[in-house]
């Protein structure tokens, strides 16, 4: 959906604030075992995010009638401020991940898992923004230039290839696992 400039950029500010608040609320009485449990859940949430990113992009945004027309707007105008309102995405993560996991596994696991997913979503937003809005090669790090350059080339094949694929934005892992990786321009999807 088309967002205002402030609405578009709010993810970059609100997500770290919510993550810090969740850390404070869900990691009381910090001991090594508490910290380890929370951190393991956070790492699991970050890894789970990469699969969610792939699945949401491939299935919800490209195949579901409710979402695919909205995502088609992004494909037709990739530099526009199109996205999910922050209030909606934060509410979904809290309602679909935090609360049910808290009820099943307690606050530490729920907090760590939710923070991991939310930081993954935040990183996805940054990477996706850089891909579409920062075409200059200026960077202070060779690693950053390489990572963002590879992600840009990968994602632009998603946008402009005659083949469908390259649904992962932050990592190509799941495209390789599920056979939806698109090779270099002019080549077919890699199966």
C-alpha positions in Angstrom: 0.0 0.0 0.0 1.2 3.5 -0.7 2.6 5.1 2.4 3.6 8.7 3.3 7.3 9.3 3.5 7.1 9.4 7.3 5.0 6.2 7.3 7.5 4.5 5.1 10.5 5.4 7.2 8.8 4.8 10.5 9.8 1.1 10.4 13.4 2.0 10.7 12.8 3.9 13.9 9.9 2.1 15.6 11.2 -1.5 15.2 14.4 -0.9 17.3 12.3 0.9 19.9 9.8 -2.0 20.2 12.7 -4.5 20.2 14.4 -2.7 23.1 11.1 -2.5 25.0 10.5 -6.2 24.5 14.0 -7.0 25.7 13.3 -5.0 28.9 9.9 -6.6 29.4 10.8 -10.2 28.7 14.3 -10.6 30.1 13.9 -9.8 33.8 16.3 -11.3 36.4 19.2 -11.6 33.9 21.3 -14.6 34.7 23.5 -16.6 32.3 20.8 -19.3 31.8 18.1 -16.7 31.3 20.3 -14.7 28.8 21.2 -17.9 27.0 17.6 -19.0 26.7 16.5 -15.6 25.4 19.4 -15.3 23.0 18.8 -18.8 21.6 15.2 -17.9 21.0 16.3 -14.6 19.4 18.7 -16.4 17.0 15.9 -18.9 16.2 13.6 -16.0 15.5 16.1 -14.4 13.1 16.5 -17.7 11.2 12.7 -18.2 11.2 12.3 -14.7 9.7 14.3 -15.7 6.6 11.8 -18.5 5.9 8.9 -16.2 6.7 10.3 -13.6 4.4 10.6 -16.1 1.6 7.1 -17.6 2.2 5.3 -14.4 2.6 6.9 -12.9 -0.5 6.3 -16.0 -2.7 2.9 -17.0 -1.4 1.1 -14.0 0.1 2.5 -11.3 -2.1 2.5 -13.1 -5.4 -0.3 -15.6 -5.2 -3.0 -14.4 -2.8 -5.7 -12.2 -4.3 -5.8 -9.9 -1.2 -2.1 -9.0 -1.3 -0.9 -9.6 -4.8 -2.5 -6.4 -6.3 -0.8 -4.3 -3.6 2.5 -6.0 -4.3 2.1 -5.5 -8.0 2.1 -1.7 -7.2 5.6 -2.2 -5.8 6.7 -4.1 -9.0 5.4 -1.3 -11.2 6.9 1.5 -9.1 9.7 0.1 -7.1 11.0 3.4 -5.9 7.7 4.6 -4.5 7.0 4.4 -0.7 5.0 1.2 -0.8 4.8 -1.1 2.2 2.9 -2.3 5.3 2.1 0.4 7.9 4.3 0.0 10.9 1.3 -0.1 13.4 -0.1 -3.1 11.4 3.1 -5.1 11.1 4.1 -4.6 14.8 0.6 -5.6 15.8 0.8 -8.8 13.7 4.1 -9.8 15.2 2.9 -9.1 18.8 -0.5 -10.9 18.2 0.7 -13.8 16.1 4.1 -14.5 17.7 4.6 -12.9 21.0 1.3 -13.6 22.8 0.8 -17.2 21.6 4.4 -18.2 22.3 4.3 -16.4 25.7 1.3 -18.5 26.6 3.0 -21.7 25.4 6.6 -21.2 26.4 6.9 -18.2 28.7 8.1 -14.7 28.4 11.8 -15.3 27.7 11.3 -17.6 24.7 8.4 -15.4 23.4 10.4 -12.2 23.8 13.6 -13.6 22.2 11.7 -15.2 19.3 9.7 -12.1 18.6 12.7 -9.8 18.8 14.6 -12.1 16.4 11.7 -12.0 13.9 11.2 -8.3 14.3 15.0 -7.6 13.8 14.9 -9.8 10.8 12.0 -7.8 9.4 13.8 -4.6 10.2 16.9 -5.8 8.4 14.7 -6.9 5.4 13.3 -3.3 5.3 16.8 -1.8 5.3 18.1 -4.2 2.6 15.0 -3.7 0.4 15.2 0.1 0.8 18.9 0.1 -0.1 18.2 -2.1 -3.2 15.6 0.3 -4.6 16.7 3.7 -3.3 20.5 3.7 -3.2 22.0 2.9 -6.5 25.3 4.7 -5.8 28.3 2.6 -5.1 29.5 4.8 -2.2 30.1 2.8 1.0 32.6 2.7 3.8 33.0 -1.1 3.7 33.9 -3.5 1.0 31.7 -6.1 2.8 28.7 -3.8 2.7 29.3 -2.9 -1.0 29.5 -6.6 -1.8 26.5 -7.7 0.3 24.2 -4.9 -1.0 25.5 -5.3 -4.5 24.7 -9.0 -4.5 21.3 -8.5 -2.9 20.5 -5.7 -5.5 21.4 -7.9 -8.4 19.5 -10.9 -6.9 16.4 -8.8 -6.2 16.4 -7.0 -9.5 16.3 -10.4 -11.3 13.1 -11.0 -9.2 11.7 -7.8 -10.6 12.8 -8.0 -14.2 13.4 -11.6 -15.2 10.7 -13.4 -17.3 11.0 -16.2 -14.7 9.4 -16.1 -11.3 11.7 -16.5 -8.3 14.4 -14.9 -6.1 11.8 -14.3 -3.4 14.3 -14.0 -0.6 15.6 -10.5 -0.2 18.1 -10.8 2.6 19.3 -14.3 1.8 19.0 -16.6 -1.3 19.0 -19.7 1.0 15.3 -20.6 0.6 15.2 -19.9 -3.1 17.9 -22.6 -3.5 16.1 -24.9 -1.1 12.8 -24.6 -2.9 14.2 -24.3 -6.5 13.1 -20.8 -7.2 16.6 -19.2 -7.6 16.9 -17.3 -10.9 20.4 -17.4 -12.3 22.2 -14.5 -13.9 20.4 -12.4 -16.6 19.6 -14.5 -19.6 19.7 -17.8 -17.8 16.8 -19.9 -16.6 15.7 -20.5 -13.0 18.1 -22.8 -11.2 16.4 -26.0 -10.1 
